[in-house]
Amino acid sequence: MLYHANPKTAGYLIPIVEEWGNKLLPSIAPKDVRALAMKLYPDASTDTWTRQVITPVRAVINSFRDSDKGEAFRVKGFSKQERIKQDKRRGKRSRVKREPGSWEWLLQFRQHAGQRHAALALTMFVTGARISQSVMMHPERHFNPDEGLLCIPGAKGHDDRWLPIPSELVEELKALNKFYPRGIERKDENRRLFGFADRSSPRKGWAKACKAAGIPYIPFHAAGRHGFGQEMNVRQSIDEKAAGEWGGWSDTALMKRTYTHAEGVAGKVHDAFYRGLKEAEKLTGISLSTSGQLYKSRTTADEE
């Protein structure tokens, strides 16, 4: 109770505290934390065990050890073999490959989406903003139409950052009706640029637009932040430092490792094969169709 947890972490800590009660922190061993994760969430993935049990327990213990200059509390993560075993046991695969958003998907989505959903999808795709950051934007505090600037609220250690957005997006945001989200007290600070109360509010309309457009359902994060990362790093291949700064990644290695995805693999590999082949044929004067003739004749002779 003395640990200053954010609301999300606090939610994870509630069942942990209910299970362990007044258990003293020095008495907790790493194996206890792993066992607790399995007990609390028997049908969850190993990633969920880490996120909802190991990480918050470790944070609480280390916050107090740090005050006493003690050694950091570490818990061994779950191995790939443990992840696969748990997935088989629960009959569900974890770490399913995300399909990132694209301009093609976005254009089709917007044809069938409402005004607010269309503007929200475009905003996340061109700025790399998370859904949680987007829905909390205030129409005046986070949007300056005269300067063509949009403020991405700070998250995960980053401060607020103002971005010069495309003129098409500026016009769309200017056209949005500024109103209070449903169920929220009607005062100025509660107004929202897109009019959604929280990150789950757009979900129903989002799914409806995907179905009407006949396109795959791509969740907010994959359509927006993953789509931005894929577009900048893979499809357009811009300077990764520029992409990282614009999208709010201080670690560009994390951006490229997590927010880029292989696509068009067979076509790209085949093109590379044939580019190399043509260059080799030009240098050697030998074509692929004739290069195996000597081998074939030798094999035939050996067999005879």
VORORO-570387 format. One line per 5 residues: number of its first residue (from 1); their letters; for each residue x, y, z of N, C-alpha, C. Coordinates in steps of 0.02 Angstrom, whole numbers, plus 32768, in hexadecimal, padded with zeros to 4 digits. Last residue first. Layout:
% VORORO-570387
NUM> A> X:Y:Z:X:Y:Z:X:Y:Z | ...
% end
This chain:
% VORORO-570387
304> EEDAT> 8531:7735:731F:853E:7702:72EC:857B:76D8:72FF | 8543:778F:7386:8510:775B:738E:851C:7723:735C | 85A3:77E3:7350:85B2:77BD:738D:8583:7782:7395 | 855B:781D:72E7:8595:77F3:72D9:85A7:77C7:7314 | 84FB:7865:732F:84E6:7831:7301:851F:7801:72F2
299> TRSKY> 854E:78C0:7370:8526:7892:7397:8510:7857:736C | 8581:7907:7305:85AF:78E0:732F:8588:78AD:7357 | 850F:7945:72D4:8533:7916:72A9:8562:78EA:72D1 | 84EC:7996:7342:84BF:7961:732B:84E3:792D:7301 | 8559:79EB:7347:854B:79C0:7380:851F:7986:736B
294> LQGST> 8549:7A2C:72CC:8585:7A04:72D7:857A:79D3:7311 | 84CC:7A6E:72E3:84D3:7A3C:72AE:850F:7A0F:72B9 | 84B9:7AD6:7339:84B5:7A92:7354:84C0:7A5C:7321 | 84BD:7B4B:72F0:84F3:7B3F:7320:84F2:7AF8:733C | 8453:7B67:729F:8488:7B3D:7282:84BD:7B2A:72B5
289> SLSIG> 83FE:7BB4:72EB:83E1:7B7B:72C8:8416:7B4D:72AB | 844D:7C1D:7318:8437:7BEA:7348:841F:7BAB:7324 | 84D6:7C42:72A9:8491:7C4A:72BE:847E:7C11:72EE | 8570:7C98:72A9:854D:7C57:72B0:8506:7C64:72C8 | 85BA:7D08:72B0:85A6:7CF3:726E:8583:7CB0:726F
284> TLKEA> 85DF:7D41:7328:85FD:7D01:7315:85EF:7CEC:72CD | 859B:7DBB:7330:85E2:7DB9:733F:8604:7D7A:7324 | 8517:7D98:7311:8539:7DCB:72E9:8584:7DC7:72F2 | 84FA:7D3E:7376:84F9:7D27:7330:851E:7D57:7303 | 8501:7D94:73E4:8532:7D5E:73DE:8535:7D44:7396
279> EKLGR> 8493:7DE7:73CC:84D6:7E04:73D1:850C:7DCF:73C7 | 842D:7D8A:73CE:843A:7DAF:7390:847F:7DCE:7391 | 8435:7D60:7455:8440:7D31:741E:8452:7D56:73DE | 8414:7DD3:749E:8456:7DB5:74A5:8466:7D87:746C | 8390:7DE1:7472:83BF:7E18:7467:8407:7DFD:746C
274> YFADH> 835A:7D67:749C:8360:7D74:7454:838E:7DB0:7445 | 835E:7D74:7528:837E:7D3C:7506:838D:7D4D:74BD | 830E:7DE6:753B:8356:7DE8:754D:837C:7DB0:752A | 8293:7DB4:7513:82B0:7DEC:74EE:82FB:7DF0:74FC | 8282:7D53:7577:8288:7D3F:7531:82A8:7D76:7507
269> VKGAV> 8276:7DA6:75E7:82AD:7D76:75E3:82B8:7D60:759B | 8202:7DEF:75C9:8241:7E12:75D4:827D:7DE3:75CC | 81A1:7D88:75BE:81B0:7DB4:7585:81F3:7DD6:758C | 81A4:7D52:7640:81B5:7D29:7606:81C8:7D54:75CB | 817C:7DC4:7693:81BC:7DA1:769B:81D0:7D7C:765B
264> GEAHT> 811F:7E28:76AC:8133:7E1B:7667:8174:7DF3:7664 | 8166:7E56:7749:812D:7E51:771C:8146:7E4A:76D5 | 8193:7E59:77F3:81A3:7E40:77B0:8164:7E3E:7787 | 8183:7EF0:7851:816D:7EAC:7843:8182:7E99:77FB | 81A3:7F5A:78DD:81AA:7F4B:7896:819D:7F01:788C
259> YTRKM> 819F:7F6C:7965:816D:7F8E:793C:817A:7F88:78F1 | 8208:7F27:79A3:81C3:7F1A:79B6:8190:7F35:7985 | 8282:7F4D:7968:8278:7F08:797D:822E:7EF8:7988 | 8277:7FD5:7950:8281:7FA8:7917:8274:7F5F:7929 | 8264:8004:79D4:8235:8014:799F:823B:7FE2:7965
254> LATDS> 82D8:7FD7:7A13:8297:7FBD:7A28:8262:7FC9:79F2 | 8332:8027:79CF:8338:7FDE:79C9:82F7:7FBD:79DE | 8314:80A5:79F8:8301:8093:79B4:8308:8048:79A8 | 82DB:80E3:7A84:8303:80A9:7A71:82EE:8092:7A2B | 827F:8144:7A8A:82C3:8158:7A9A:82F4:8121:7A86
249> WGGWE> 81FA:8166:7A25:8223:812E:7A3C:8269:8149:7A4C | 819D:81C0:79EB:81A6:81BE:7A34:81CA:8180:7A4D | 8190:81D4:7964:8162:81A6:7984:816A:819F:79CF | 81F9:822F:794D:81B4:8241:793D:8182:8215:7963 | 8268:81E2:7973:8259:8221:7996:8211:8236:798A
244> GAAKE> 8261:8176:791A:825F:816B:7962:824C:81AA:7988 | 826E:81B3:789D:8231:818D:78AD:822A:8184:78F8 | 82F0:81E7:78AB:82B7:8214:78A0:8275:81F2:78B2 | 8339:8173:78BB:833B:81A5:78F0:82FF:81D5:78EA | 8325:8131:7843:8306:8115:787F:8308:8146:78B9
239> DISQR> 82F7:817B:77AD:832A:817C:77E2:830A:8165:7824 | 8282:810E:7758:829F:814F:7768:82D3:8147:77A0 | 823E:80A4:770E:8285:80A1:7720:82A3:80E6:772D | 81BF:8087:76E6:81DD:80C5:76CC:8227:80CB:76DD | 81AB:8006:771C:818E:8018:76DA:81B0:8055:76BC
234> VNMEQ> 81F9:8006:7796:81FB:7FD0:7765:81E5:7FE8:7720 | 81EC:807C:77E3:822A:8055:77E4:8230:8022:77AC | 816D:80B8:77CA:81AA:80E0:77C9:81E9:80B6:77C1 | 8112:804C:77CE:8113:807A:7795:8156:809F:7791 | 812B:8013:784C:8135:7FED:780F:813D:801A:77D3
229> GFGHR> 8109:807D:78A3:814C:8060:78A4:815C:803A:7865 | 8081:808F:7880:80B2:80C5:7877:80F8:80A9:7874 | 804C:8013:78A7:8048:8028:7861:807A:805F:7852 | 8063:8016:7930:8086:7FE4:7907:8085:7FF8:78BE | 800B:8083:794C:8053:8087:795C:807C:8054:7935
224> GAAHF> 7F8C:8056:78FD:7FAC:8097:7905:7FF7:8094:790F | 7F6E:7FCF:78F6:7F5D:7FFA:78BE:7F82:803C:78C1 | 7F99:7FA1:7972:7FB7:7F86:7936:7FAA:7FB3:78FA | 7F46:7FEC:79C8:7F8F:7FF1:79CD:7FB2:7FD8:798E | 7EBF:7FC8:799E:7ED9:800C:799E:7F25:800F:799A
219> PIYPI> 7EB9:7F30:7936:7EAF:7F58:7973:7ED2:7F9C:796F | 7E6D:7F0A:78A2:7EAF:7F19:78BE:7EA4:7F45:78FA | 7E11:7E9C:784A:7E0E:7EC6:7886:7E54:7ECD:78A2 | 7E1F:7EA6:7797:7E2F:7E85:77D8:7E27:7EB6:7811 | 7D8D:7EE6:773F:7DD6:7EE3:774A:7DE3:7EC1:778D
214> GAAKC> 7D0F:7F11:771B:7D26:7ECF:7705:7D71:7EC7:770B | 7CD4:7F82:7748:7D06:7F8A:7713:7D1E:7F48:76F7 | 7C86:7F50:77AF:7C65:7F6F:7776:7C94:7F76:773A | 7CEB:7F25:7807:7CBD:7EF5:77EA:7C9B:7F11:77AB | 7D27:7F9F:7829:7D4F:7F6A:780A:7D21:7F38:77E6
209> AKAWG> 7CBB:7FE0:7866:7CD7:7FFC:7829:7D01:7FC7:7804 | 7CA8:7F90:78D8:7C72:7F97:78A7:7C8C:7FB1:7864 | 7D1E:7FA5:791E:7D10:7F62:7904:7CDA:7F66:78CE | 7D09:802D:793D:7D45:8018:7919:7D39:7FD4:78F8 | 7C99:802E:798D:7C96:804E:794B:7CD0:803A:791F
204> KRPSS> 7CCF:7FE7:79FC:7C95:7FCE:79D8:7C91:7FEC:7992 | 7D3F:8037:7A29:7D47:7FF2:7A11:7D0C:7FDA:79E6 | 7D46:80B6:7A61:7D3F:80B2:7A18:7D3A:806A:79FD | 7D52:8098:7AF0:7D15:80B5:7AD4:7D10:80AF:7A88 | 7DCA:8071:7B24:7D9E:803C:7B0C:7D60:8057:7AE8
199> RDAFG> 7E0A:80E3:7B52:7E28:80BE:7B1A:7DFB:8088:7AFE | 7D84:815A:7B74:7DC1:8135:7B85:7DD6:810B:7B49 | 7D28:81B3:7B38:7D35:81B6:7B80:7D76:8193:7B93 | 7D3A:8215:7AA5:7D36:81D3:7AC4:7D4B:81D8:7B0E | 7D4C:828B:7A5C:7D0C:827F:7A7D:7D04:823C:7A9E
194> FLRRN> 7DC0:82B7:7A26:7D9A:8286:79FF:7D58:8272:7A20 | 7DE1:8319:7A86:7DE6:8328:7A3F:7DBC:82F8:7A16 | 7D7B:8332:7B15:7DAB:8309:7AF1:7DA7:8317:7AA6 | 7D62:8382:7BB3:7D55:837E:7B6B:7D8D:8356:7B49 | 7D84:8394:7C36:7D6F:8351:7C21:7D5D:834C:7BD7
189> EDKRE> 7D9D:8418:7C4D:7DD7:83EB:7C4D:7DC5:83A4:7C36 | 7D18:8450:7C4D:7D47:845B:7C16:7D7F:8428:7C14 | 7C97:83DB:7C78:7CC1:8414:7C87:7CFB:8415:7C55 | 7C2A:836F:7C94:7C30:83A2:7C5F:7C55:83E0:7C79 | 7C64:82CE:7CBD:7C4C:830F:7CD4:7C5B:8345:7CA1
184> IGRPY> 7C37:8248:7C4F:7C6C:8271:7C6E:7C4F:82B4:7C82 | 7BDB:8202:7C04:7BE6:81ED:7C49:7C1B:8214:7C6E | 7C2B:821B:7B69:7BF0:8204:7B8D:7C04:81ED:7BD3 | 7C97:82A9:7B57:7C89:8261:7B52:7C4D:824E:7B7E | 7C61:8345:7B13:7C77:831F:7B4D:7C69:82D5:7B43
179> FKNLA> 7C9F:8384:7A73:7C6C:8377:7AA6:7C89:834D:7ADE | 7CB9:83CB:79DF:7CD8:83C9:7A21:7CA2:83BF:7A56 | 7CBC:837C:7946:7C91:839C:7978:7CB1:8394:79BC | 7D41:8397:78D2:7D21:836D:7905:7CF5:8397:7934 | 7D85:83EB:787E:7D3F:83DE:786E:7D1B:83B4:78A3
174> KLEEV> 7E06:83E9:78AB:7DE1:8427:78B2:7D96:841B:78A9 | 7E2C:836B:7881:7E25:8378:78C9:7DFE:83B8:78D6 | 7E2F:837F:77F7:7E02:834D:7814:7DF6:835A:785E | 7E94:83DE:77EA:7E50:83EF:77D5:7E1E:83BE:77F3 | 7F03:8394:7818:7EEF:83D3:7839:7EA7:83E3:782A
169> LESPI> 7F0C:8331:77B7:7EF7:831F:77FA:7EE1:835C:7822 | 7F38:837D:774B:7EF9:8357:7745:7EDF:8344:778B | 7FB3:83AE:7774:7F7B:83DD:7770:7F38:83B9:776A | 800B:8347:77EE:7FF6:8357:77A9:7FB8:8383:77A7 | 8051:8399:7882:802D:8363:7860:8018:8378:781A
164> PLWRD> 80D5:83B0:78E6:80B4:83D1:78AD:8092:839C:7882 | 80C0:8387:7992:80D4:8372:794F:80B1:839B:791A | 80FA:8391:7A36:80D1:83B0:7A02:80ED:839E:79BE | 80F3:8326:7AC1:8119:833E:7A87:80E9:8357:7A52 | 8108:830B:7B6F:80DD:831E:7B37:8109:8334:7AFD
159> DHGKA> 818E:8295:7B96:8166:82D1:7BA1:8136:82DB:7B67 | 819A:81E7:7BBF:81A2:821E:7B90:8176:8259:7BA3 | 817D:817F:7C15:81BB:81A3:7C1F:81C7:81DC:7BEF | 80FE:8153:7BE0:8137:8126:7BE8:817A:814C:7BEA | 80C6:81EC:7B97:80B9:81A8:7BAE:80FA:8182:7BB1
154> GPICL> 8077:828A:7B72:80B0:8262:7B88:809B:821E:7BA2 | 800E:82A7:7AE3:8019:82A6:7B2C:8052:8277:7B3F | 8039:82FE:7A59:8032:82B9:7A6F:8040:82B7:7AB9 | 7FED:8385:7A0E:8015:8370:7A47:8006:8328:7A58 | 7FFC:83C7:796D:7FD7:839B:7999:8005:8384:79D0
149> LGEDP> 7FF2:8457:7904:8016:842E:7934:7FE6:8403:795D | 7FD4:84C3:78B0:7FD5:8480:7895:7FFA:844F:78C1 | 7FC0:853F:78E2:8006:852D:78D4:800C:84E7:78B5 | 7F36:853B:78EC:7F56:8574:78C9:7F9E:8564:78B6 | 7F17:84CB:793A:7F0A:84CA:78F2:7F2C:8502:78CC
144> NFHRE> 7F57:8477:79B1:7F60:84BD:799C:7F56:84C0:7951 | 7F2C:840D:7A32:7F25:8419:79EA:7F28:8464:79DC | 7F2A:83FC:7AB9:7F54:83CF:7A93:7F50:83DA:7A47 | 7ED5:845C:7AED:7F16:8452:7B0C:7F45:8426:7AE3 | 7E60:8452:7A9E:7E89:848F:7A9E:7ECF:8483:7AB8
139> PHMMV> 7E2F:83CE:7AA9:7E2A:83F2:7A69:7E52:8432:7A66 | 7E9B:8355:7AF3:7E6B:838B:7AFD:7E69:83B5:7ABE | 7EB3:82A6:7AEE:7EC3:82E8:7AD3:7E8A:831A:7ADD | 7E98:8227:7B13:7E9A:8258:7B49:7EAA:829E:7B30 | 7E9F:81D7:7AA3:7E5D:81E5:7ABE:7E5E:821A:7AF5
134> SQSIR> 7F2C:81D1:7A8E:7F00:81F2:7A5E:7EBD:8206:7A7E | 7F63:8185:7AF4:7F78:81CA:7AEC:7F46:81F1:7AC1 | 7F24:810B:7ADE:7F1B:812C:7B1F:7F2E:8175:7B1B | 7F53:80E9:7A5F:7F0D:80F7:7A67:7F01:811D:7AA8 | 7FEF:813E:7A39:7FC9:8106:7A54:7F80:811A:7A5B
129> AGTVF> 802F:8186:79A2:8012:818D:79E5:7FED:814E:79F9 | 8065:818F:7926:807E:8159:7950:8063:815C:7996 | 8038:81EA:78C9:8060:8204:7901:8080:81CC:792A | 7FEF:81A9:7868:8022:81D9:7851:804D:81F5:788A | 7F9C:8152:78B3:7FC8:8137:787E:7FFF:8168:786B
124> MTLAL> 7F53:81A3:790A:7F81:8171:7925:7FB2:8158:78F1 | 7F0A:81F0:78AA:7F37:820F:78DB:7F6A:81DE:78F6 | 7EBD:8191:7868:7EEF:81B7:7843:7F22:81D6:7872 | 7E69:8167:78D2:7E95:8137:78B0:7ECD:815B:788A | 7E26:81E1:78F0:7E4F:81BF:7923:7E81:818F:7902
119> AAHRQ> 7DDE:81F9:787B:7E12:8228:7890:7E41:8209:78C3 | 7D88:818A:787E:7DB4:8195:7845:7DEE:81C3:7857 | 7D43:819C:78F5:7D6D:8161:78EE:7D9F:816A:78B4 | 7CFE:8214:78D8:7D2E:8212:790F:7D5E:81D6:7909 | 7CAE:81F1:7867:7CDE:8228:7865:7D13:8223:789B
114> GAHQR> 7CA8:813D:784F:7C8C:817D:7860:7CC3:81B2:7862 | 7CE1:80DA:77C2:7CE3:80EE:7808:7CBF:8131:7812 | 7CEF:80B8:7740:7CB5:809D:7762:7CB2:80B1:77AC | 7D63:80F1:7713:7D29:80F4:76E7:7CE9:80E1:770C | 7DC2:80CE:7770:7DA5:8110:7775:7D68:8119:7748
109> FQLLW> 7DE8:804E:7742:7DC8:8056:7783:7DA2:8098:7786 | 7E2A:806F:76CB:7DED:8047:76C8:7DC5:804E:7709 | 7E97:80B6:7700:7E6A:80D6:76D1:7E27:80B1:76CC | 7ED5:8053:7751:7EB9:8090:776E:7E87:80B2:7740 | 7F03:7FF4:76F6:7ED1:7FE1:7729:7EAE:8020:7743
104> EWSGP> 7F5E:8044:76AF:7F28:8022:768D:7EF0:8010:76BD | 7FB8:806E:7711:7F8F:80A0:76F0:7F53:807E:76CD | 7FAB:7FFC:779E:7FCA:8013:7760:7F9E:8049:7742 | 7FD0:7FA8:783A:7FA7:7FD0:780E:7FCF:7FE7:77D1 | 8011:7F01:7850:8014:7F49:7859:7FE6:7F6D:7828
99> ERKVR> 7FDD:7E77:78A4:7FDC:7E94:7860:7FDC:7EDF:7866 | 8040:7E1C:7915:8015:7E56:7909:8017:7E69:78BF | 8042:7D74:7940:8060:7DA8:7916:802D:7DDF:7908 | 802B:7D4C:79E8:8012:7D47:79A3:802C:7D82:797C | 8054:7D2B:7A6B:8080:7D4F:7A3D:806B:7D45:79F4
94> SRKGR> 8008:7C88:7A83:8019:7CCC:7A97:8049:7CEA:7A64 | 7F84:7C1A:7A5B:7FC7:7C32:7A4C:7FD0:7C7A:7A63 | 7F31:7BA5:7ABE:7F30:7BE7:7A9E:7F76:7C01:7A95 | 7F25:7B3D:7B18:7F07:7B37:7AD6:7F02:7B79:7AB2 | 7F64:7B33:7B8E:7F27:7B5B:7B8E:7F05:7B5C:7B49
89> RKDQK> 7FCF:7AE0:7B6A:7FA3:7ACD:7BA1:7F61:7AF3:7B9F | 800D:7B27:7B06:7FEF:7AE7:7AF6:7FBC:7AD2:7B2C | 803B:7B94:7B51:800D:7BA0:7B19:7FE9:7B5F:7B06 | 8094:7B55:7BA7:8057:7B74:7BC3:8024:7B81:7B8C | 80F6:7B2C:7B4A:80D3:7AFA:7B73:8092:7B16:7B8F
84> IREQK> 8122:7BA9:7B1B:8102:7B79:7AED:80DA:7B45:7B13 | 8159:7BDD:7B92:8123:7C00:7B6F:80FD:7BD1:7B41 | 81BE:7B81:7BAE:8186:7B89:7BDE:814B:7BAC:7BBD | 8210:7B9A:7B3F:81F2:7B57:7B49:81B7:7B59:7B79 | 8236:7C1C:7B58:820F:7C0E:7B1D:81EC:7BCA:7B23
79> SFGKV> 8225:7C3E:7C0A:8249:7C2D:7BCE:8219:7C21:7B93 | 81FE:7CC8:7C71:81EA:7C87:7C57:820B:7C7A:7C13 | 827E:7D13:7CDA:8245:7D13:7CAD:8235:7CCD:7C95 | 82AB:7D1B:7D82:82B9:7CFE:7D42:8279:7CFD:7D17 | 82B3:7DB0:7DD9:828B:7D74:7DCE:8299:7D5A:7D88
74> RFAEG> 830A:7E0F:7E52:8303:7DF7:7E0E:82DA:7DB7:7E0C | 8327:7E9E:7EAC:8301:7E5F:7EAC:82F5:7E4A:7E64 | 83C5:7EE8:7ECE:8387:7EE6:7EA7:8368:7EA0:7EA9 | 8400:7F02:7F74:8409:7EE3:7F33:83C6:7EDD:7F0F | 83E1:7FA4:7FC3:83E9:7F5C:7FC0:83F2:7F42:7F7A
69> KDSDR> 83CC:8026:7FF0:8407:8017:7FC9:8416:7FCC:7FC8 | 8353:803F:8024:8384:8025:8053:83C6:8013:8031 | 830E:8066:7FB5:8313:8097:7FEC:8347:8081:8020 | 8313:7FF2:7F6C:833A:802B:7F55:8343:805E:7F8D | 82B7:7FA3:7FAA:82FF:7F90:7FAF:832B:7FCB:7F9C
64> FSNIV> 8242:7FE1:7F84:8256:7FE4:7FCA:829F:7FD0:7FD4 | 8241:7FCA:7EFC:8237:800F:7F13:824C:8016:7F5C | 824C:7F40:7EF2:8287:7F69:7EE2:827F:7FB1:7EF9 | 81C8:7F1A:7F14:8201:7F06:7F3E:823E:7F32:7F31 | 817F:7F56:7EAA:8171:7F66:7EF1:81AD:7F56:7F1C
59> ARVPT> 81B6:7F1A:7E38:81B8:7F62:7E40:81AE:7F77:7E89 | 8199:7E93:7E4C:81DF:7EA8:7E49:81E5:7EF3:7E55 | 810F:7E9A:7E41:812E:7E84:7E80:8176:7E9B:7E82 | 80FE:7EC7:7DB9:80E8:7EF0:7DF1:8107:7EDC:7E34 | 8142:7E58:7D70:8157:7E9F:7D6B:813E:7EC9:7DA5
54> IVQRT> 80FA:7DE1:7D97:8142:7DEA:7DA2:8157:7E33:7DA3 | 806E:7E04:7D76:8086:7DED:7DB8:80D0:7DFC:7DC3 | 8052:7E36:7CF8:8022:7E42:7D2E:8038:7E2B:7D73 | 80BE:7E14:7CA2:80A5:7E58:7CA5:807B:7E66:7CE4 | 80D2:7D8A:7CB8:8109:7DBA:7CC2:80ED:7E00:7CCD
49> WTDTS> 8055:7D56:7C97:8073:7D48:7CD9:80A9:7D7C:7CE9 | 804E:7D7F:7C13:8020:7D9C:7C44:803A:7D90:7C8A | 80B0:7D2D:7BDD:80B9:7D76:7BD8:808B:7D99:7C0B | 807A:7CB0:7BEE:80B3:7CC1:7C17:80C1:7D0D:7C14 | 7FC5:7CC1:7BEF:8005:7CB4:7BCF:803E:7CC7:7BFE
44> ADPYL> 7F4B:7C71:7C5C:7F69:7CAA:7C3A:7FAB:7C96:7C19 | 7F10:7C17:7CAE:7F02:7C11:7C67:7F1F:7C4B:7C3E | 7F36:7C3A:7D31:7F49:7BF8:7D15:7F3F:7BF2:7CCA | 7F59:7CB2:7D86:7F42:7CB3:7D41:7F55:7C71:7D1E | 7F81:7C91:7E08:7F4F:7CC4:7DFE:7F31:7CC2:7DB8
39> KMALA> 7FE1:7C2B:7DF3:7FA6:7C1E:7E1C:7F6F:7C51:7E0E | 8044:7C65:7DA7:8022:7C2B:7D8C:7FE1:7C1D:7DB2 | 806C:7CC9:7E00:8052:7CDB:7DBE:802A:7CA1:7DA1 | 809F:7C7F:7E6A:8063:7CA6:7E74:8043:7CB9:7E32 | 8112:7C4A:7E31:80DC:7C1C:7E45:809B:7C42:7E4F
34> RVDKP> 815D:7CBF:7E22:814B:7C97:7DE7:8110:7C69:7DF7 | 816B:7CE0:7EA9:814A:7D0E:7E7B:8132:7CE9:7E3D | 81B3:7C77:7EDD:8171:7C85:7EF7:8149:7CB1:7EC8 | 822E:7C82:7E9F:8204:7C49:7E8C:81BC:7C52:7EA6 | 8262:7CF6:7EE1:824F:7CF8:7E9A:8221:7CBF:7E85
29> AISPL> 8215:7D07:7F85:824B:7CEE:7F59:8233:7CF2:7F11 | 81F1:7D69:800D:81DB:7D57:7FCA:8217:7D43:7F9F | 821A:7D9B:8084:820C:7D53:8082:81F8:7D3B:803D | 8224:7E24:807A:8262:7DFD:807A:8257:7DB1:8075 | 8197:7E49:807F:81BD:7E4C:8041:81FD:7E23:8043
24> LKNGW> 8123:7DE2:80D5:815A:7E11:80D8:8183:7E0F:8097 | 8075:7DDB:80BE:80B6:7DB9:80B2:80EE:7DEE:80B0 | 7FF2:7DFC:80D8:8027:7E1F:80FD:806B:7DFE:80F5 | 7FB5:7DC8:803E:7FA5:7DEA:807C:7FDF:7E0F:809B | 7FBB:7D7D:7FCB:7FF3:7D79:7FF9:7FE7:7D9D:803B
19> EEVIP> 7F3E:7D94:7F8C:7F58:7D50:7F93:7F8D:7D4C:7FC9 | 7F2C:7E1D:7F8D:7EF7:7DF2:7FA9:7F10:7DAB:7FB6 | 7F9E:7E44:7F48:7F98:7E55:7F8F:7F63:7E2A:7FB1 | 7F79:7E13:7ECA:7FB8:7DFC:7EEA:7FB4:7E08:7F35 | 7F06:7E58:7EA8:7F02:7E10:7EB6:7F40:7DF4:7ED6
14> ILYGA> 7F47:7EE0:7EA5:7F0E:7ECE:7ED1:7F09:7E82:7EDD | 7FA7:7EF3:7E43:7FBD:7EE4:7E86:7F84:7ECD:7EB4 | 7F64:7F15:7DCF:7F88:7ED5:7DD0:7F9A:7EC1:7E18 | 7F35:7F92:7DF4:7F05:7F5E:7DE3:7F25:7F19:7DE5 | 7FAD:7FD6:7E00:7F85:7FCB:7E3C:7F52:7F93:7E31
9> TKPNA> 7FD1:7FE1:7D7B:7FF8:7FB5:7DA7:7FD2:7FA5:7DE7 | 7F6D:803F:7D55:7F73:7FFE:7D34:7F98:7FCC:7D60 | 7F83:80B2:7DA8:7F44:808C:7DAA:7F49:8046:7D8C | 802A:80A4:7DF1:7FF9:80C4:7DC4:7FBB:8098:7DC2 | 805A:809F:7E9E:804D:807E:7E5E:801E:80A7:7E33
4> HYLM> 80BD:80B6:7F15:8097:80E5:7EEC:808E:80C7:7EA5 | 80B0:8051:7FA3:80CD:8058:7F60:80A0:8085:7F36 | 806A:803A:8014:8097:8074:8014:80B5:8081:7FCF | 8029:7FC4:8000:8000:8000:8000:802B:803F:8000
% end
